[in-house]
Amino acid sequence: QLVLVLGDLHIPQRCSALPGQFKQLLVPGKIQHVLCMGNLCAKDSYDYLRTLAGDIHVVRGDSEVTLDYPEEKVVTVGQFRIGLIHGHQVIPWGDAASLALLQRQLDVDILISGHTHRFEAFEHENKFYINPGSATGAYSALE
């Protein structure tokens, strides 16, 4: 099963669209699951992701304007329980100990968060943590 993990698009506030080279890789019907860590910021972005896969999960980012997504979500893909959060709730942002606490609270094998706009993937105590970065390369408040 192919899973697309992304977040922090910030379209149209900080970027006009997904990068063309990336978008060419997103072939409808090839991807089974889309997991988005929020900050889509426009219904058009959600509608586009919906064309890629039948199974789409989105959590609310701190810059959402009109869309109502949950703060956190747990989904199962194959044998894995996956926790989704935007990441603005984690203090300090991206902190491994804070992420590990949230992972235990959600009881998930993999915790995916965003917000920092920086890609990161690591293993801690046999659990996996992923931050997909910004799908558009949108600037971050951390820069």
Backbone as JSON Lines, residues from 0, in Angstrom:
{"i":0,"aa":"Q","n":[0.85,-1.18,0.0],"ca":[0.0,0.0,0.0],"c":[0.89,1.24,0.0]}
{"i":1,"aa":"L","n":[0.59,2.15,-0.89],"ca":[1.37,3.38,-0.99],"c":[0.66,4.48,-0.2]}
{"i":2,"aa":"V","n":[1.42,5.11,0.69],"ca":[0.88,6.15,1.57],"c":[1.61,7.46,1.27]}
{"i":3,"aa":"L","n":[0.84,8.51,0.99],"ca":[1.41,9.85,0.82],"c":[1.25,10.58,2.14]}
{"i":4,"aa":"V","n":[2.38,11.02,2.7],"ca":[2.39,11.78,3.95],"c":[2.89,13.18,3.62]}
{"i":5,"aa":"L","n":[2.1,14.19,3.96],"ca":[2.49,15.56,3.66],"c":[1.8,16.52,4.63]}
{"i":6,"aa":"G","n":[2.17,17.77,4.54],"ca":[1.55,18.79,5.37],"c":[2.12,20.16,5.06]}
{"i":7,"aa":"D","n":[1.58,21.14,5.76],"ca":[2.05,22.52,5.68],"c":[2.15,23.02,4.24]}
{"i":8,"aa":"L","n":[1.02,22.89,3.51],"ca":[0.98,23.38,2.13],"c":[0.9,24.91,2.1]}
{"i":9,"aa":"H","n":[0.08,25.49,2.96],"ca":[-0.08,26.95,3.05],"c":[-0.43,27.58,1.7]}
{"i":10,"aa":"I","n":[-1.34,26.92,0.95],"ca":[-1.8,27.44,-0.33],"c":[-3.14,28.15,-0.1]}
{"i":11,"aa":"P","n":[-3.34,29.38,-0.46],"ca":[-2.49,30.27,-1.24],"c":[-1.72,31.3,-0.4]}
{"i":12,"aa":"Q","n":[-1.78,31.21,0.92],"ca":[-1.18,32.26,1.76],"c":[0.33,32.42,1.58]}
{"i":13,"aa":"R","n":[1.06,31.31,1.54],"ca":[2.52,31.4,1.46],"c":[3.09,30.84,0.16]}
{"i":14,"aa":"C","n":[2.31,30.04,-0.55],"ca":[2.73,29.45,-1.83],"c":[1.53,29.38,-2.75]}
{"i":15,"aa":"S","n":[1.78,29.4,-4.05],"ca":[0.66,29.37,-4.98],"c":[0.21,27.95,-5.32]}
{"i":16,"aa":"A","n":[1.12,26.97,-5.23],"ca":[0.76,25.6,-5.62],"c":[1.85,24.63,-5.18]}
{"i":17,"aa":"L","n":[1.54,23.36,-5.28],"ca":[2.57,22.33,-5.08],"c":[3.61,22.47,-6.18]}
{"i":18,"aa":"P","n":[4.88,22.2,-5.89],"ca":[5.9,22.25,-6.95],"c":[5.55,21.29,-8.09]}
{"i":19,"aa":"G","n":[5.75,21.74,-9.32],"ca":[5.38,20.96,-10.49],"c":[6.01,19.58,-10.55]}
{"i":20,"aa":"Q","n":[7.31,19.48,-10.22],"ca":[7.99,18.18,-10.26],"c":[7.39,17.21,-9.25]}
{"i":21,"aa":"F","n":[7.01,17.71,-8.09],"ca":[6.38,16.86,-7.07],"c":[4.99,16.44,-7.54]}
{"i":22,"aa":"K","n":[4.25,17.39,-8.06],"ca":[2.87,17.11,-8.49],"c":[2.83,16.06,-9.61]}
{"i":23,"aa":"Q","n":[3.85,16.03,-10.46],"ca":[3.9,15.03,-11.53],"c":[3.98,13.6,-10.97]}
{"i":24,"aa":"L","n":[4.52,13.45,-9.78],"ca":[4.65,12.13,-9.16],"c":[3.33,11.64,-8.56]}
{"i":25,"aa":"L","n":[2.39,12.55,-8.37],"ca":[1.14,12.23,-7.68],"c":[0.09,11.77,-8.69]}
{"i":26,"aa":"V","n":[0.13,10.5,-9.0],"ca":[-0.75,9.92,-10.01],"c":[-2.0,9.36,-9.35]}
{"i":27,"aa":"P","n":[-3.18,9.86,-9.7],"ca":[-4.42,9.32,-9.12],"c":[-4.52,7.81,-9.34]}
{"i":28,"aa":"G","n":[-4.92,7.11,-8.28],"ca":[-5.08,5.67,-8.35],"c":[-3.86,4.87,-7.93]}
{"i":29,"aa":"K","n":[-2.69,5.5,-7.89],"ca":[-1.47,4.81,-7.46],"c":[-1.33,4.83,-5.94]}
{"i":30,"aa":"I","n":[-1.83,5.87,-5.32],"ca":[-1.71,6.08,-3.88],"c":[-2.98,5.58,-3.21]}
{"i":31,"aa":"Q","n":[-2.82,4.77,-2.16],"ca":[-4.0,4.25,-1.47],"c":[-4.44,5.13,-0.3]}
{"i":32,"aa":"H","n":[-3.49,5.8,0.36],"ca":[-3.81,6.6,1.55],"c":[-3.1,7.94,1.49]}
{"i":33,"aa":"V","n":[-3.79,9.0,1.87],"ca":[-3.18,10.32,2.03],"c":[-3.33,10.71,3.49]}
{"i":34,"aa":"L","n":[-2.19,11.01,4.13],"ca":[-2.17,11.46,5.52],"c":[-1.6,12.87,5.52]}
{"i":35,"aa":"C","n":[-2.41,13.84,5.87],"ca":[-2.01,15.24,5.8],"c":[-2.0,15.87,7.19]}
{"i":36,"aa":"M","n":[-0.88,16.5,7.53],"ca":[-0.7,17.09,8.86],"c":[-1.21,18.52,8.96]}
{"i":37,"aa":"G","n":[-2.07,18.91,8.04],"ca":[-2.74,20.2,8.17],"c":[-2.08,21.34,7.44]}
{"i":38,"aa":"N","n":[-2.67,22.51,7.67],"ca":[-2.32,23.75,6.98],"c":[-2.45,23.61,5.46]}
{"i":39,"aa":"L","n":[-3.57,22.98,5.07],"ca":[-3.95,22.99,3.66],"c":[-4.34,24.41,3.29]}
{"i":40,"aa":"C","n":[-5.12,25.04,4.16],"ca":[-5.52,26.45,4.09],"c":[-6.55,26.78,3.02]}
{"i":41,"aa":"A","n":[-6.92,25.83,2.18],"ca":[-7.94,26.1,1.16],"c":[-8.64,24.8,0.8]}
{"i":42,"aa":"K","n":[-9.93,24.9,0.55],"ca":[-10.71,23.72,0.18],"c":[-10.2,23.11,-1.13]}
{"i":43,"aa":"D","n":[-9.69,23.93,-2.03],"ca":[-9.14,23.43,-3.29],"c":[-8.02,22.42,-3.05]}
{"i":44,"aa":"S","n":[-7.18,22.68,-2.05],"ca":[-6.08,21.76,-1.74],"c":[-6.63,20.42,-1.27]}
{"i":45,"aa":"Y","n":[-7.64,20.47,-0.41],"ca":[-8.28,19.23,0.05],"c":[-8.9,18.49,-1.13]}
{"i":46,"aa":"D","n":[-9.62,19.21,-1.97],"ca":[-10.27,18.58,-3.13],"c":[-9.24,17.91,-4.04]}
{"i":47,"aa":"Y","n":[-8.09,18.55,-4.22],"ca":[-7.03,17.94,-5.05],"c":[-6.53,16.64,-4.42]}
{"i":48,"aa":"L","n":[-6.24,16.66,-3.12],"ca":[-5.76,15.45,-2.45],"c":[-6.79,14.33,-2.56]}
{"i":49,"aa":"R","n":[-8.05,14.71,-2.52],"ca":[-9.15,13.73,-2.62],"c":[-9.13,13.0,-3.96]}
{"i":50,"aa":"T","n":[-8.6,13.64,-5.01],"ca":[-8.52,12.99,-6.32],"c":[-7.42,11.92,-6.37]}
{"i":51,"aa":"L","n":[-6.5,11.97,-5.41],"ca":[-5.35,11.06,-5.43],"c":[-5.64,9.7,-4.82]}
{"i":52,"aa":"A","n":[-6.48,9.67,-3.79],"ca":[-6.73,8.41,-3.07],"c":[-8.12,8.45,-2.45]}
{"i":53,"aa":"G","n":[-8.69,7.3,-2.28],"ca":[-10.01,7.21,-1.66],"c":[-9.96,7.36,-0.15]}
{"i":54,"aa":"D","n":[-8.8,7.09,0.44],"ca":[-8.66,7.14,1.9],"c":[-7.79,8.34,2.25]}
{"i":55,"aa":"I","n":[-8.41,9.41,2.74],"ca":[-7.67,10.63,3.06],"c":[-7.97,11.05,4.49]}
{"i":56,"aa":"H","n":[-6.91,11.4,5.22],"ca":[-7.05,11.83,6.61],"c":[-6.28,13.13,6.79]}
{"i":57,"aa":"V","n":[-6.93,14.12,7.37],"ca":[-6.33,15.43,7.57],"c":[-6.57,15.86,9.0]}
{"i":58,"aa":"V","n":[-5.55,16.44,9.63],"ca":[-5.73,17.06,10.94],"c":[-5.58,18.57,10.78]}
{"i":59,"aa":"R","n":[-6.1,19.3,11.76],"ca":[-6.15,20.76,11.69],"c":[-4.79,21.37,12.01]}
{"i":60,"aa":"G","n":[-4.35,22.25,11.12],"ca":[-3.14,23.01,11.37],"c":[-3.48,24.33,12.06]}
{"i":61,"aa":"D","n":[-2.46,25.05,12.45],"ca":[-2.68,26.32,13.16],"c":[-3.01,27.47,12.22]}
{"i":62,"aa":"S","n":[-2.97,27.24,10.91],"ca":[-3.29,28.3,9.95],"c":[-4.52,27.99,9.1]}
{"i":63,"aa":"E","n":[-5.3,27.0,9.49],"ca":[-6.51,26.69,8.73],"c":[-7.47,27.86,8.86]}
{"i":64,"aa":"V","n":[-8.14,28.18,7.77],"ca":[-9.04,29.32,7.77],"c":[-10.49,28.89,7.89]}
{"i":65,"aa":"T","n":[-10.94,28.02,7.02],"ca":[-12.37,27.7,6.99],"c":[-12.68,26.23,7.19]}
{"i":66,"aa":"L","n":[-11.68,25.38,7.18],"ca":[-11.95,23.95,7.21],"c":[-11.88,23.41,8.63]}
{"i":67,"aa":"D","n":[-12.76,22.47,8.92],"ca":[-12.87,21.94,10.28],"c":[-12.37,20.5,10.33]}
{"i":68,"aa":"Y","n":[-11.12,20.33,10.74],"ca":[-10.52,19.01,10.88],"c":[-10.25,18.74,12.36]}
{"i":69,"aa":"P","n":[-10.09,17.48,12.74],"ca":[-9.79,17.18,14.15],"c":[-8.37,17.61,14.51]}
{"i":70,"aa":"E","n":[-8.14,17.86,15.79],"ca":[-6.81,18.23,16.3],"c":[-5.82,17.07,16.15]}
{"i":71,"aa":"E","n":[-6.32,15.87,16.35],"ca":[-5.48,14.68,16.24],"c":[-6.33,13.54,15.72]}
{"i":72,"aa":"K","n":[-5.67,12.53,15.19],"ca":[-6.41,11.41,14.63],"c":[-5.52,10.18,14.68]}
{"i":73,"aa":"V","n":[-6.11,9.02,14.9],"ca":[-5.38,7.76,14.84],"c":[-6.0,6.93,13.72]}
{"i":74,"aa":"V","n":[-5.16,6.46,12.82],"ca":[-5.61,5.63,11.7],"c":[-4.78,4.35,11.69]}
{"i":75,"aa":"T","n":[-5.32,3.32,11.07],"ca":[-4.59,2.08,10.9],"c":[-4.33,1.86,9.42]}
{"i":76,"aa":"V","n":[-3.07,1.64,9.1],"ca":[-2.68,1.3,7.74],"c":[-1.88,0.0,7.84]}
{"i":77,"aa":"G","n":[-2.42,-1.05,7.24],"ca":[-1.78,-2.35,7.39],"c":[-1.78,-2.75,8.85]}
{"i":78,"aa":"Q","n":[-0.61,-3.08,9.37],"ca":[-0.49,-3.5,10.77],"c":[-0.12,-2.35,11.71]}
{"i":79,"aa":"F","n":[-0.02,-1.14,11.18],"ca":[0.46,-0.01,11.98],"c":[-0.65,0.93,12.42]}
{"i":80,"aa":"R","n":[-0.62,1.28,13.72],"ca":[-1.45,2.37,14.24],"c":[-0.63,3.64,14.09]}
{"i":81,"aa":"I","n":[-1.22,4.62,13.41],"ca":[-0.5,5.85,13.08],"c":[-1.24,7.03,13.68]}
{"i":82,"aa":"G","n":[-0.52,7.83,14.47],"ca":[-1.08,9.04,15.05],"c":[-0.73,10.24,14.19]}
{"i":83,"aa":"L","n":[-1.73,11.1,13.97],"ca":[-1.54,12.3,13.16],"c":[-1.82,13.53,14.01]}
{"i":84,"aa":"I","n":[-0.9,14.47,14.01],"ca":[-1.1,15.77,14.66],"c":[-0.42,16.82,13.79]}
{"i":85,"aa":"H","n":[-0.87,18.06,13.9],"ca":[-0.18,19.1,13.14],"c":[1.19,19.36,13.74]}
{"i":86,"aa":"G","n":[1.26,19.51,15.05],"ca":[2.55,19.71,15.71],"c":[2.66,21.0,16.49]}
{"i":87,"aa":"H","n":[1.75,21.96,16.26],"ca":[1.83,23.21,17.02],"c":[1.5,22.97,18.49]}
{"i":88,"aa":"Q","n":[0.9,21.81,18.8],"ca":[0.55,21.46,20.17],"c":[1.76,20.96,20.96]}
{"i":89,"aa":"V","n":[2.83,20.59,20.27],"ca":[4.03,20.01,20.89],"c":[4.96,21.14,21.28]}
{"i":90,"aa":"I","n":[5.28,21.21,22.58],"ca":[6.13,22.3,23.07],"c":[7.32,21.68,23.8]}
{"i":91,"aa":"P","n":[8.55,22.11,23.43],"ca":[8.88,22.94,22.28],"c":[8.59,22.2,20.97]}
{"i":92,"aa":"W","n":[8.36,22.96,19.9],"ca":[8.01,22.39,18.6],"c":[9.04,21.35,18.18]}
{"i":93,"aa":"G","n":[8.58,20.15,17.83],"ca":[9.45,19.09,17.34],"c":[10.26,18.38,18.41]}
{"i":94,"aa":"D","n":[10.04,18.69,19.67],"ca":[10.81,18.11,20.77],"c":[10.55,16.6,20.88]}
{"i":95,"aa":"A","n":[11.62,15.8,20.86],"ca":[11.5,14.34,20.87],"c":[10.8,13.81,22.12]}
{"i":96,"aa":"A","n":[11.12,14.35,23.29],"ca":[10.49,13.88,24.53],"c":[8.99,14.19,24.54]}
{"i":97,"aa":"S","n":[8.62,15.36,24.07],"ca":[7.2,15.73,24.01],"c":[6.46,14.88,22.99]}
{"i":98,"aa":"L","n":[7.1,14.59,21.87],"ca":[6.5,13.72,20.87],"c":[6.32,12.3,21.41]}
{"i":99,"aa":"A","n":[7.32,11.81,22.16],"ca":[7.24,10.47,22.74],"c":[6.08,10.37,23.74]}
{"i":100,"aa":"L","n":[5.86,11.41,24.52],"ca":[4.74,11.43,25.46],"c":[3.42,11.35,24.7]}
{"i":101,"aa":"L","n":[3.29,12.11,23.66],"ca":[2.07,12.09,22.85],"c":[1.88,10.73,22.17]}
{"i":102,"aa":"Q","n":[2.98,10.14,21.71],"ca":[2.91,8.81,21.09],"c":[2.35,7.8,22.09]}
{"i":103,"aa":"R","n":[2.81,7.86,23.33],"ca":[2.31,6.93,24.36],"c":[0.84,7.2,24.67]}
{"i":104,"aa":"Q","n":[0.44,8.46,24.74],"ca":[-0.96,8.8,25.02],"c":[-1.88,8.28,23.92]}
{"i":105,"aa":"L","n":[-1.45,8.38,22.68],"ca":[-2.26,7.93,21.55],"c":[-2.13,6.43,21.32]}
{"i":106,"aa":"D","n":[-1.11,5.81,21.93],"ca":[-0.84,4.38,21.79],"c":[-0.69,4.01,20.32]}
{"i":107,"aa":"V","n":[0.29,4.66,19.65],"ca":[0.52,4.42,18.23],"c":[1.93,3.9,17.98]}
{"i":108,"aa":"D","n":[2.09,3.22,16.86],"ca":[3.41,2.72,16.44],"c":[4.22,3.81,15.76]}
{"i":109,"aa":"I","n":[3.52,4.68,15.06],"ca":[4.14,5.76,14.3],"c":[3.41,7.06,14.63]}
{"i":110,"aa":"L","n":[4.16,8.11,14.96],"ca":[3.55,9.42,15.18],"c":[4.06,10.35,14.08]}
{"i":111,"aa":"I","n":[3.11,10.95,13.37],"ca":[3.46,11.89,12.31],"c":[2.99,13.28,12.73]}
{"i":112,"aa":"S","n":[3.91,14.23,12.66],"ca":[3.59,15.61,13.02],"c":[4.21,16.54,11.98]}
{"i":113,"aa":"G","n":[3.79,17.78,11.99],"ca":[4.31,18.77,11.06],"c":[4.7,20.03,11.81]}
{"i":114,"aa":"H","n":[4.32,21.16,11.27],"ca":[4.44,22.49,11.85],"c":[5.82,23.13,11.69]}
{"i":115,"aa":"T","n":[6.9,22.38,11.84],"ca":[8.23,22.99,11.77],"c":[8.69,23.23,10.34]}
{"i":116,"aa":"H","n":[8.03,22.6,9.38],"ca":[8.36,22.7,7.95],"c":[9.71,22.05,7.62]}
{"i":117,"aa":"R","n":[10.25,21.28,8.54],"ca":[11.53,20.59,8.32],"c":[11.31,19.09,8.35]}
{"i":118,"aa":"F","n":[11.78,18.39,7.32],"ca":[11.68,16.94,7.3],"c":[12.51,16.34,8.42]}
{"i":119,"aa":"E","n":[11.94,15.34,9.07],"ca":[12.67,14.61,10.1],"c":[12.04,13.23,10.24]}
{"i":120,"aa":"A","n":[12.87,12.23,10.44],"ca":[12.38,10.88,10.72],"c":[13.37,10.22,11.67]}
{"i":121,"aa":"F","n":[12.84,9.65,12.75],"ca":[13.73,8.98,13.69],"c":[12.97,7.89,14.44]}
{"i":122,"aa":"E","n":[13.75,7.0,15.06],"ca":[13.2,5.93,15.88],"c":[13.6,6.19,17.32]}
{"i":123,"aa":"H","n":[12.66,5.96,18.23],"ca":[12.91,6.14,19.66],"c":[12.11,5.09,20.4]}
{"i":124,"aa":"E","n":[12.78,4.25,21.17],"ca":[12.13,3.19,21.95],"c":[11.21,2.33,21.08]}
{"i":125,"aa":"N","n":[11.73,1.91,19.92],"ca":[11.0,1.04,18.99],"c":[9.74,1.66,18.41]}
{"i":126,"aa":"K","n":[9.61,2.96,18.45],"ca":[8.5,3.68,17.82],"c":[9.1,4.63,16.8]}
{"i":127,"aa":"F","n":[8.3,4.98,15.81],"ca":[8.8,5.81,14.72],"c":[8.11,7.17,14.71]}
{"i":128,"aa":"Y","n":[8.89,8.19,14.36],"ca":[8.42,9.57,14.35],"c":[8.78,10.18,13.0]}
{"i":129,"aa":"I","n":[7.8,10.81,12.38],"ca":[8.02,11.4,11.05],"c":[7.46,12.82,11.03]}
{"i":130,"aa":"N","n":[8.22,13.73,10.46],"ca":[7.73,15.07,10.12],"c":[8.02,15.23,8.64]}
{"i":131,"aa":"P","n":[6.97,15.32,7.8],"ca":[7.21,15.38,6.36],"c":[7.75,16.71,5.84]}
{"i":132,"aa":"G","n":[7.84,17.71,6.7],"ca":[8.26,19.03,6.24],"c":[7.11,19.72,5.52]}
{"i":133,"aa":"S","n":[7.42,20.74,4.75],"ca":[6.4,21.46,3.99],"c":[6.36,20.94,2.55]}
{"i":134,"aa":"A","n":[5.17,20.52,2.11],"ca":[5.03,19.97,0.76],"c":[5.29,21.02,-0.32]}
{"i":135,"aa":"T","n":[5.15,22.29,0.01],"ca":[5.35,23.35,-0.97],"c":[6.67,24.09,-0.79]}
{"i":136,"aa":"G","n":[7.35,23.83,0.33],"ca":[8.54,24.6,0.64],"c":[8.21,25.95,1.25]}
{"i":137,"aa":"A","n":[6.97,26.08,1.75],"ca":[6.54,27.35,2.36],"c":[7.46,27.72,3.51]}
{"i":138,"aa":"Y","n":[7.71,29.02,3.64],"ca":[8.57,29.48,4.72],"c":[7.93,29.17,6.07]}
{"i":139,"aa":"S","n":[8.76,29.08,7.07],"ca":[8.32,28.77,8.42],"c":[8.6,29.95,9.34]}
{"i":140,"aa":"A","n":[7.81,30.07,10.38],"ca":[8.04,31.1,11.39],"c":[9.37,30.86,12.1]}
{"i":141,"aa":"L","n":[9.91,29.64,12.0],"ca":[11.18,29.31,12.65],"c":[12.37,29.84,11.87]}
{"i":142,"aa":"E","n":[12.15,30.28,10.63],"ca":[13.26,30.75,9.79],"c":[13.55,32.21,10.03]}
